[in-house]
Amino acid sequence: MQEVKKPKKPLIFYYGIVLLALLLFNFLAMPWLAQRRIQQVDYGTFIEMAENKDLGQVEVQQQENQILFTNKDNTAVYKTGMMTDPDLTQRLNDSGAEFSGEIIQQTDPLLSFLLTWVLPIVIFVAIGQYMSKKLIKNAGGPNAMMFGKSNAKVYVKSSEGIKFSDVAGEDEAKERLSEIVDYLHNPDKYREIGASMPKGILLVGPPGTGKTMLAKAVAGEANVPFFSMSGSEFVEMFVGMGASKVRDLFKQAKEKAPCIVFIDEIDAIGQKRDGRLSGNDEREQTLNQLLTEMDGFEENTGVIILAATNRPETLDPALTRPGRFDRRVPVELPDLKGREEILKVHARKIRLDGNVDFSKIARMASGASGAELANIINEAALRAVRGGRRTVSQSDLEESIEVVIAGYQKKNAILTDAEKKIVAYHEVGHALVAAKQNNSAPVQKITIVPRTSGALGYTMQVDEGNHYLMSEEELENKIATLTGGRAAEELVFHSASTGASNDIEQATKLARAMITRYGMSSEFGMVALETVNNQYLGGDSSLSCSAETQTEIDNQVVALVKRQHEKALKLLEENRQKLDEIAMYLYEKETITGEEFMEILNRQ
């Protein structure tokens, strides 16, 4: 079980506590100490000391009905009650006592100085020392204050316990990396034939696909020390500190060779160098030092460098040339078989029913990364606990996929009857257009239960197997399916609602890609009019053509979407009776399965 750490309190919190304690001490403790120092005597002693001229200072406190006085040397404070004495003033004058009008010092000057000046300073210095030690500890130990020292995390002998068996769905990547493990175990086998291992291996792929886990699995299989550090940790406030950290990291690695050095998100320091005046000198110096260290390795050092990035196109060419990062290992999103294996790996940690079909769950989770699949398993376990069950069922896993895709069901979102009917016709419009076209994915589920993502309902389609290529006909059918919801609203209610906003966005994006990227335009043919940037981080695109061509692209996109919208409207008109029947059934049930949908559709 992991330790749950309490949130850290700011430094001002501790100083506030000390300040409050000092105020309470001065207002409560100091008067109490002063009262403890005053000696209570009778009035006769006061008269006797006056006659013996043994009084120092005298203060008559009319309101408290008492007299405070000191001895001749002002070393002691006395207190006595007041008596009716008309000759008191004359007697005090004859005694030579002082009437300064000031309150008699009721505490020892040395004690007062220690308590009001020395003690607060000591307390504040002690708190400063304590907080400094905590900051150093949290920053990585005593070396945190040693600028230029590497603070890489070291996992010696695979303390994380991750092996290749714990990483599923990336068979090609594991096969390429297993060669590195064999080299670390048997380097002589490669030296005999004259082969040398790559000095650096670059893992590229979308977020959540397991790049860091693969690097740890290599170290676990090879049973060697594993240095892990993020690229952003090299960048320091002072110029030159990042380069110093690189030197220190590789110095440690050479001392512990054979070992593996893993740099996560290397694009933080490995971006292309250019001549811009606003360039980061610190980052470039760090990159230059990294290039020097990698090229300076000898063949027998036994140090393998692994790095991971989501943006390989931004890396400096000097970093990716042969001799530095010699090998690029793609870590892509898993296919159907890979998703099934990943689900089984993560399902080892939970208690399952005997009737769980991982193949069906893998088909429903099309396009999910390894991290998302792990989240689906965890959400299913949480749902089982909320339901009071001791095992995770198939329905828990199916619902968890919907949670990851569309969010949780909204308990407080109550649609009016009119809105509910519109949503029902909208979703059935999608499903009916998909079912009446060839080469469309089968409908798995239709629901009009609102979700926290903002969706008032959705239609889930699930392909039967892997789908790597899509023909022009399939893409057009997909656009027609996306427009089916709006077409159903127009056909039945003769109006449009805002519920089709996401459908419009997806249909437009797909139509534009067909014309600008896939070469499916009769006018432009096989000409690339658009380039994709950051393919692993959303795939932002930018047009690379003239303004006149952009206008023509817009016209063709509008025409393509309009044709498919008219096609969907015609299909729904031809099947209006089934549209009404299924929509009213969905209106009553709120959620129906693909089998129920097809049974009603095929019913005579």
Backbone hydrogen bonds, N-H to C=O, Kabsch-Sander energy under -0.5 kcal/mol:
donor,donor_aa,acceptor,acceptor_aa,energy
5,K,3,E,-0.8
13,F,10,P,-1.1
14,Y,10,P,-0.8
15,Y,11,L,-1.8
16,G,12,I,-2.2
17,I,13,F,-1.8
18,V,14,Y,-2.0
19,L,15,Y,-2.5
20,L,16,G,-2.4
21,A,17,I,-2.2
22,L,18,V,-2.3
23,L,19,L,-2.2
24,L,20,L,-2.4
25,F,21,A,-2.0
26,N,22,L,-2.5
27,F,23,L,-2.4
28,L,24,L,-2.0
29,A,24,L,-0.9
30,M,25,F,-2.4
32,W,28,L,-1.3
33,L,29,A,-2.5
34,A,30,M,-2.4
35,Q,31,P,-2.4
36,R,32,W,-1.9
37,R,33,L,-1.2
38,I,34,A,-1.1
39,Q,77,V,-2.6
41,V,39,Q,-0.5
41,V,79,K,-2.7
46,F,42,D,-1.3
47,I,43,Y,-2.2
48,E,44,G,-2.5
49,M,45,T,-2.4
50,A,46,F,-1.8
51,E,47,I,-2.4
52,N,48,E,-2.0
53,K,50,A,-1.3
54,D,49,M,-3.4
56,G,70,T,-2.5
58,V,98,E,-2.0
59,E,68,L,-3.1
61,Q,59,E,-0.7
61,Q,66,Q,-2.5
62,Q,60,V,-0.9
65,N,61,Q,-0.8
66,Q,61,Q,-2.0
67,I,80,T,-2.8
68,L,59,E,-2.8
69,F,78,Y,-1.9
70,T,57,Q,-2.0
71,N,76,A,-1.1
72,K,54,D,-0.8
74,N,71,N,-1.5
78,Y,69,F,-3.4
79,K,39,Q,-2.3
80,T,67,I,-1.9
82,M,65,N,-1.3
85,D,83,M,-0.9
88,L,85,D,-1.5
91,R,87,D,-2.4
92,L,88,L,-2.2
93,N,89,T,-2.1
94,D,90,Q,-2.3
95,S,91,R,-1.5
96,G,92,L,-0.6
96,G,93,N,-0.9
97,A,92,L,-1.5
98,E,56,G,-2.7
112,S,108,D,-3.0
113,F,109,P,-2.4
114,L,110,L,-2.3
115,L,111,L,-2.5
116,T,112,S,-2.4
117,W,113,F,-1.8
118,V,113,F,-1.5
119,L,114,L,-2.8
121,I,117,W,-1.6
122,V,118,V,-2.4
123,I,119,L,-2.3
124,F,120,P,-2.5
125,V,121,I,-2.3
126,A,122,V,-2.2
127,I,123,I,-2.2
128,G,124,F,-2.2
129,Q,125,V,-2.3
130,Y,126,A,-2.3
131,M,127,I,-2.7
132,S,128,G,-2.1
133,K,129,Q,-2.1
134,K,130,Y,-1.9
135,L,131,M,-2.5
136,I,132,S,-2.3
137,K,133,K,-2.3
138,N,134,K,-2.7
139,A,135,L,-1.6
140,G,137,K,-1.2
141,G,136,I,-1.5
144,A,141,G,-2.3
145,M,142,P,-1.2
146,M,143,N,-1.3
147,F,145,M,-1.1
149,K,146,M,-1.6
153,K,228,S,-2.4
155,Y,153,K,-0.5
155,Y,226,F,-2.7
156,V,154,V,-0.7
158,S,155,Y,-0.9
158,S,224,V,-0.6
161,G,158,S,-1.4
166,D,163,K,-1.4
167,V,164,F,-1.4
168,A,166,D,-0.6
174,K,170,E,-2.3
175,E,171,D,-2.2
176,R,172,E,-1.9
177,L,173,A,-2.1
178,S,174,K,-2.1
179,E,175,E,-0.6
180,I,177,L,-0.8
181,V,177,L,-1.4
182,D,178,S,-2.1
183,Y,179,E,-1.9
184,L,180,I,-2.1
185,H,181,V,-1.5
186,N,182,D,-3.1
189,K,186,N,-0.6
190,Y,186,N,-0.6
190,Y,187,P,-0.7
191,R,187,P,-1.9
192,E,188,D,-2.3
193,I,189,K,-0.6
194,G,190,Y,-0.8
195,A,190,Y,-2.2
200,G,324,R,-0.6
201,I,305,I,-2.7
202,L,327,R,-2.9
203,L,201,I,-0.6
203,L,307,A,-3.7
204,V,202,L,-0.6
204,V,329,V,-1.7
205,G,309,T,-1.2
209,T,206,P,-1.1
214,L,210,G,-2.1
215,A,211,K,-1.8
216,K,212,T,-2.1
217,A,213,M,-2.2
218,V,214,L,-2.0
219,A,215,A,-1.7
220,G,216,K,-2.4
221,E,217,A,-2.6
222,A,218,V,-2.4
223,N,219,A,-1.5
224,V,219,A,-1.3
226,F,155,Y,-1.1
227,F,260,I,-3.1
228,S,153,K,-3.0
228,S,226,F,-0.5
229,M,262,F,-2.2
231,G,264,D,-3.0
233,E,230,S,-1.1
234,F,231,G,-1.3
235,V,232,S,-0.7
236,E,234,F,-0.5
241,M,238,F,-1.7
244,S,240,G,-1.7
245,K,241,M,-2.1
246,V,242,G,-2.0
247,R,243,A,-2.2
248,D,244,S,-2.3
249,L,245,K,-2.6
250,F,246,V,-2.3
251,K,247,R,-1.8
252,Q,248,D,-2.2
253,A,249,L,-2.1
254,K,250,F,-2.2
255,E,251,K,-1.5
256,K,252,Q,-1.4
257,A,254,K,-0.7
259,C,302,G,-1.8
260,I,225,P,-2.1
261,V,304,I,-2.8
262,F,227,F,-3.6
262,F,260,I,-0.5
263,I,261,V,-0.5
263,I,306,L,-2.5
264,D,229,M,-2.3
264,D,262,F,-0.6
266,I,308,A,-2.0
268,A,265,E,-1.8
269,I,266,I,-1.5
270,G,266,I,-2.0
272,K,314,T,-1.8
279,G,276,R,-1.3
281,D,279,G,-0.9
284,E,280,N,-2.2
285,Q,281,D,-2.5
286,T,282,E,-2.1
287,L,283,R,-2.4
288,N,284,E,-2.6
289,Q,285,Q,-2.2
290,L,286,T,-2.1
291,L,287,L,-2.6
292,T,288,N,-2.1
293,E,289,Q,-2.5
294,M,290,L,-2.3
295,D,291,L,-2.0
296,G,292,T,-1.2
297,F,294,M,-0.9
301,T,298,E,-1.3
304,I,259,C,-2.1
304,I,302,G,-0.6
305,I,199,K,-1.7
306,L,261,V,-3.4
306,L,304,I,-0.6
307,A,201,I,-2.1
308,A,263,I,-1.8
309,T,203,L,-1.9
314,T,311,R,-1.3
315,L,312,P,-1.2
316,D,270,G,-2.7
319,L,316,D,-1.5
320,T,316,D,-1.2
321,R,317,P,-0.7
324,R,321,R,-1.8
325,F,319,L,-1.2
325,F,321,R,-0.5
326,D,200,G,-0.7
326,D,324,R,-1.3
327,R,200,G,-1.7
329,V,202,L,-3.1
329,V,327,R,-0.5
331,V,204,V,-3.5
332,E,330,P,-0.6
339,R,335,D,-3.0
340,E,336,L,-1.9
341,E,337,K,-2.1
342,I,338,G,-2.5
343,L,339,R,-2.4
344,K,340,E,-1.8
345,V,341,E,-2.1
346,H,342,I,-2.3
347,A,343,L,-1.8
348,R,344,K,-0.5
348,R,345,V,-1.0
349,K,346,H,-1.1
350,I,347,A,-1.1
352,L,350,I,-0.6
353,D,392,V,-2.5
356,V,353,D,-0.8
358,F,356,V,-0.8
361,I,357,D,-1.7
362,A,358,F,-2.5
363,R,359,S,-1.8
364,M,360,K,-2.1
365,A,361,I,-1.6
366,S,363,R,-0.9
368,A,365,A,-1.9
371,A,208,G,-2.3
373,L,369,S,-2.2
374,A,370,G,-2.1
375,N,371,A,-1.8
376,I,372,E,-2.0
377,I,373,L,-2.0
378,N,374,A,-2.0
379,E,375,N,-2.7
380,A,376,I,-2.0
381,A,377,I,-1.9
382,L,378,N,-2.3
383,R,379,E,-2.2
384,A,380,A,-2.0
385,V,381,A,-1.9
386,R,382,L,-2.4
387,G,383,R,-1.8
388,G,385,V,-1.5
389,R,384,A,-2.7
392,V,351,R,-2.4
397,L,393,S,-1.6
398,E,394,Q,-2.4
399,E,395,S,-2.4
400,S,396,D,-2.0
401,I,397,L,-1.5
402,E,398,E,-1.5
403,V,399,E,-2.0
404,V,400,S,-2.2
405,I,401,I,-2.3
406,A,402,E,-3.1
407,G,402,E,-0.7
407,G,403,V,-1.5
410,K,450,P,-2.2
411,K,409,Q,-0.7
414,I,412,N,-0.9
415,L,413,A,-0.6
420,K,416,T,-2.9
421,K,417,D,-2.0
422,I,418,A,-2.1
423,V,419,E,-2.6
424,A,420,K,-2.1
425,Y,421,K,-2.3
426,H,422,I,-2.4
427,E,423,V,-2.6
428,V,424,A,-2.2
429,G,425,Y,-2.0
430,H,426,H,-1.6
431,A,427,E,-2.2
432,L,428,V,-3.0
433,V,429,G,-2.0
434,A,430,H,-2.1
435,A,431,A,-2.3
436,K,432,L,-1.7
437,Q,434,A,-1.0
440,S,437,Q,-0.6
444,Q,460,M,-3.8
445,K,460,M,-1.5
446,I,592,I,-2.6
447,T,458,Y,-2.0
448,I,590,E,-2.5
451,R,455,A,-2.9
452,T,408,Y,-2.3
453,S,406,A,-1.7
454,G,451,R,-1.7
458,Y,447,T,-1.8
460,M,445,K,-3.1
461,Q,459,T,-0.6
462,V,442,P,-2.2
475,L,471,S,-2.1
476,E,472,E,-2.3
477,N,473,E,-2.4
478,K,474,E,-1.9
479,I,475,L,-2.0
480,A,476,E,-2.4
481,T,477,N,-2.4
482,L,478,K,-2.1
483,T,479,I,-1.8
484,G,480,A,-0.6
484,G,481,T,-0.8
487,A,483,T,-2.3
488,A,484,G,-2.1
489,E,485,G,-1.7
490,E,486,R,-2.4
491,L,487,A,-2.3
492,V,488,A,-2.3
493,F,489,E,-2.4
494,H,489,E,-0.6
494,H,490,E,-0.7
495,S,489,E,-0.8
500,A,497,S,-0.7
501,S,498,T,-1.4
504,I,500,A,-2.5
505,E,501,S,-1.9
506,Q,502,N,-2.3
507,A,503,D,-2.6
508,T,504,I,-2.4
509,K,505,E,-2.1
510,L,506,Q,-2.4
511,A,507,A,-2.4
512,R,508,T,-2.4
513,A,509,K,-1.9
514,M,510,L,-1.9
515,I,511,A,-1.3
516,T,512,R,-2.8
517,R,513,A,-2.2
518,Y,513,A,-2.2
520,M,514,M,-2.6
525,G,521,S,-2.4
527,V,525,G,-1.8
529,L,516,T,-2.5
529,L,527,V,-0.7
530,E,516,T,-0.9
531,T,542,S,-2.6
533,N,531,T,-0.5
533,N,540,D,-4.3
537,L,534,N,-1.6
539,G,534,N,-2.4
540,D,533,N,-0.8
542,S,531,T,-2.3
544,S,529,L,-2.4
550,Q,546,S,-2.1
551,T,547,A,-1.9
552,E,548,E,-1.8
553,I,549,T,-2.5
554,D,550,Q,-2.4
555,N,551,T,-2.0
556,Q,552,E,-2.3
557,V,553,I,-2.6
558,V,554,D,-2.4
559,A,555,N,-2.2
560,L,556,Q,-2.6
561,V,557,V,-2.4
562,K,558,V,-2.2
563,R,559,A,-2.3
564,Q,560,L,-1.9
565,H,561,V,-2.1
566,E,562,K,-2.3
567,K,563,R,-2.0
568,A,564,Q,-2.4
569,L,565,H,-2.2
570,K,566,E,-2.1
571,L,567,K,-2.1
572,L,568,A,-2.1
573,E,569,L,-2.0
574,E,570,K,-2.1
575,N,571,L,-1.0
576,R,573,E,-1.1
579,L,575,N,-2.1
580,D,576,R,-2.3
581,E,577,Q,-2.3
582,I,578,K,-2.8
583,A,579,L,-2.1
584,M,580,D,-2.2
585,Y,581,E,-1.7
586,L,582,I,-2.6
587,Y,583,A,-2.3
588,E,584,M,-1.6
589,K,585,Y,-2.5
590,E,586,L,-3.1
591,T,589,K,-0.9
592,I,446,I,-2.8
594,G,444,Q,-2.2
597,F,593,T,-2.1
598,M,594,G,-2.4
599,E,595,E,-2.1
600,I,596,E,-2.0
601,L,597,F,-2.2
602,N,598,M,-2.3
603,R,599,E,-0.5
603,R,600,I,-0.5
